[in-house]
Amino acid sequence: MRMRDYLYFATIALLCTLSPSPAAAVSCGSVATCRTVVDSVETLQGGDFSTSDYGYITVTCYHHYATANTICAGGGDFDRIPRGTSPCPLTGTANNGATIIQDAAPHFDCFYRKNFGLNGVVDARQCGVWGDGADHTPSDGAALQTCLNLAAKILAGFPPNIVPVVNTGGGVILDNWGDITIPDNITLTCGGTSVTQANANDYRIPALSKAIVLDPTHANEEGHFPFTGYTIRLTGKNSALEGCTIEAGAGPTGIENPYSPSIWFPNCKPDSAAGTCDLDTPSQKTYLRSSVLEASAFNPNPTAQYNGTTACGATAPYHCGPASRRVR
């Protein structure tokens, strides 16, 4: 090949990659070998990507505001499916937030993810899981449940000698949403080497990873004592949980469970007078809880640190710890 021919094809390739198109996207045409770049799934959901440039796209991150603290993950290649072409309905929505993403008005086309569950492994960040230990809307717990359900549905026909795995991505899942149920024949992993408890760690400190932090203070359906809390359910056949540190959280307000991995108020109990455990009070200091005090959240007996009149029941089992109903 002559040098000028080489320069010609190199120039075409560069234009294919860098020619600008609508905001937050880099266009390269409508052929599958040259995909237009869109910065995030959130951008894809919020815009109209019905033109020929977006027949085949590569999405960089799931979340638009990815920073050094919210690592760019959850992207991948997507092919467009026009509305009215299965599985993209003419009316209603097929958007599940993971494998099928639907753009905005007026076309509502669908984009089908090409890299979900490769080799039987699902990255939960492709379902919108942040994994940063923060409380999001929707909750990381809800996004993780979506991923587990999709994995069970899409990978149901996987070879019987391989159990599909859903990986949280190794961060910290804060679940203030509900129970996490692992479906039949699915393994949930956080990437660690065992299921364990982290001693003397506050889950907001980045040193804690590969963890799921559950709200143990959620009230029952009637909205009053006894609390039932959230849990991880392994009720499915051949369901498994591996490599996760499981912690009791503080609850949505951080006061219902002071002996949690998120906060520890010394000398404060759940029925303390209002204001006595206020973080804004200069005389009060928060400390990292000890594993012994955190265990009180799971202790049903009056020996638990939760031993006030509103914490314990009148008769055995007392369920003094807000997560004690989950102890079997």
JOPE-V361124 format. One record per residue. N is the residue number from 1. PSI is psi as a letter, one per 30 degrees, with the letter a starting at -180 (999 if undefined). OMEGA is omega in radians with two decimals (none if undefined). Layout:
BEGIN
n = <N/N>
psi = <PSI/PSI>
omega = <OMEGA/OMEGA>
END
This chain:
BEGIN
n = <1/2/3/4/5/6/7/8/9/10/11/12/13/14/15/16/17/18/19/20/21/22/23/24/25/26/27/28/29/30/31/32/33/34/35/36/37/38/39/40/41/42/43/44/45/46/47/48/49/50/51/52/53/54/55/56/57/58/59/60/61/62/63/64/65/66/67/68/69/70/71/72/73/74/75/76/77/78/79/80/81/82/83/84/85/86/87/88/89/90/91/92/93/94/95/96/97/98/99/100/101/102/103/104/105/106/107/108/109/110/111/112/113/114/115/116/117/118/119/120/121/122/123/124/125/126/127/128/129/130/131/132/133/134/135/136/137/138/139/140/141/142/143/144/145/146/147/148/149/150/151/152/153/154/155/156/157/158/159/160/161/162/163/164/165/166/167/168/169/170/171/172/173/174/175/176/177/178/179/180/181/182/183/184/185/186/187/188/189/190/191/192/193/194/195/196/197/198/199/200/201/202/203/204/205/206/207/208/209/210/211/212/213/214/215/216/217/218/219/220/221/222/223/224/225/226/227/228/229/230/231/232/233/234/235/236/237/238/239/240/241/242/243/244/245/246/247/248/249/250/251/252/253/254/255/256/257/258/259/260/261/262/263/264/265/266/267/268/269/270/271/272/273/274/275/276/277/278/279/280/281/282/283/284/285/286/287/288/289/290/291/292/293/294/295/296/297/298/299/300/301/302/303/304/305/306/307/308/309/310/311/312/313/314/315/316/317/318/319/320/321/322/323/324/325/326/327/328>
psi = <k/l/e/e/e/e/e/e/e/e/e/e/e/e/e/e/e/f/k/k/b/l/k/g/l/k/k/g/a/g/k/f/f/j/k/k/k/k/f/l/e/e/e/e/f/f/l/j/h/f/l/f/f/g/e/k/l/k/k/e/l/e/k/e/h/k/a/f/f/i/k/j/l/g/a/a/k/k/k/k/j/k/k/f/k/k/g/j/l/e/l/a/k/g/j/g/g/d/f/j/k/k/a/a/l/f/e/h/l/l/k/k/k/f/h/k/h/k/g/g/k/k/j/f/f/f/g/g/k/e/g/g/g/l/j/l/j/l/l/e/e/e/e/e/e/e/e/e/e/e/e/e/e/e/g/e/g/l/k/f/f/k/k/k/k/k/k/f/f/f/b/j/j/j/j/g/e/a/k/j/k/j/l/k/h/k/k/k/k/f/g/a/f/l/j/a/k/k/k/h/k/k/f/f/k/f/f/k/l/h/l/k/j/k/j/g/g/k/l/a/f/f/g/l/k/k/k/e/l/l/l/j/k/h/f/l/k/g/l/l/k/k/g/k/k/k/l/k/a/f/l/e/f/g/f/e/i/f/h/l/f/f/k/j/j/k/g/k/l/f/g/l/k/k/f/f/g/k/f/f/j/e/f/k/k/k/l/k/l/l/f/e/e/e/f/f/f/f/j/f/l/f/f/l/f/i/g/l/f/f/e/k/l/f/l/k/k/f/h/e/k/f/g/f/f/f/k/999>
omega = <3.11/-3.08/-3.11/3.06/3.12/3.14/-3.14/-3.11/3.09/3.12/3.11/-3.14/3.14/3.12/3.14/-3.10/-2.91/-3.12/-3.06/3.07/3.14/-3.08/3.08/3.12/3.02/-2.96/3.04/3.01/-2.98/3.12/-3.02/-3.13/-3.12/-3.00/3.05/-3.10/3.02/-2.95/-3.08/3.02/3.14/3.07/3.14/-3.14/-3.03/-3.08/3.08/-3.08/-3.03/-3.09/-3.04/3.14/-2.96/3.07/3.12/-3.05/2.96/3.12/-3.03/-3.09/3.02/-3.06/-3.05/-3.06/3.11/3.12/3.11/3.14/3.07/-2.98/3.13/-3.13/3.05/3.11/3.12/3.13/3.11/2.99/-3.10/3.04/-3.10/3.10/-3.08/3.08/-3.09/0.10/-3.12/-3.00/3.10/3.06/-3.11/-3.08/3.04/-3.06/3.08/3.07/-3.07/-3.07/3.08/3.12/-3.11/3.13/-2.98/3.14/0.16/-2.97/3.14/3.05/3.13/3.08/-3.01/-3.13/-3.08/-3.00/3.13/3.06/3.12/-3.12/3.07/-3.13/-3.13/3.04/-3.06/3.11/3.01/3.10/3.09/3.09/3.08/-3.13/-3.10/3.12/-3.12/3.14/-3.09/3.00/-0.05/-3.11/3.03/3.10/3.12/3.13/3.10/3.11/3.06/-3.12/3.12/-3.13/3.13/3.11/3.14/-3.10/-3.02/-3.07/-3.10/-3.12/-3.12/3.13/-3.03/-3.13/3.12/3.11/3.12/-3.07/2.97/-3.09/-3.12/-3.09/3.01/-3.14/3.12/3.10/3.05/-3.08/2.98/-2.99/-3.06/3.08/3.00/-3.09/3.13/-3.06/3.09/2.98/3.10/3.03/3.03/3.12/3.03/3.08/3.11/-3.10/-3.14/3.00/-2.95/3.04/3.09/-3.11/3.02/3.08/2.98/-3.01/3.09/3.11/-3.02/-3.13/3.09/3.13/3.13/-2.99/2.98/-3.12/-3.02/3.03/-3.14/-2.98/-3.09/-3.10/3.11/-3.05/3.14/3.07/3.13/-3.14/0.06/3.09/3.11/3.12/3.07/-3.10/3.01/-3.07/3.05/-3.09/-3.13/3.09/3.13/3.03/-3.07/3.06/-3.06/2.92/-3.12/2.91/-3.10/-3.09/3.01/-3.11/-3.12/-2.99/-3.02/-3.10/3.12/-3.09/-3.08/-3.10/-3.07/3.10/-3.10/3.11/-3.11/-3.04/3.09/3.07/3.11/3.09/3.10/3.10/-3.06/-3.12/3.10/-3.14/-3.12/3.07/-3.07/3.12/-3.04/3.12/-3.09/3.12/-3.04/-3.08/-3.13/3.09/3.07/-3.13/3.00/-3.13/3.04/3.14/3.12/-3.13/3.10/3.14/3.12/3.10/-3.09/-3.08/-3.11/-2.97/3.12/3.07/3.10/3.08/3.06/-3.04/3.11/-3.05/-3.13/-3.09/-3.06/3.03/-3.08/-3.10/3.13/-0.12/-2.94/-3.13/3.14/3.08/-3.05/3.11/-3.00/3.11/3.10/3.13/-3.14/none>
END
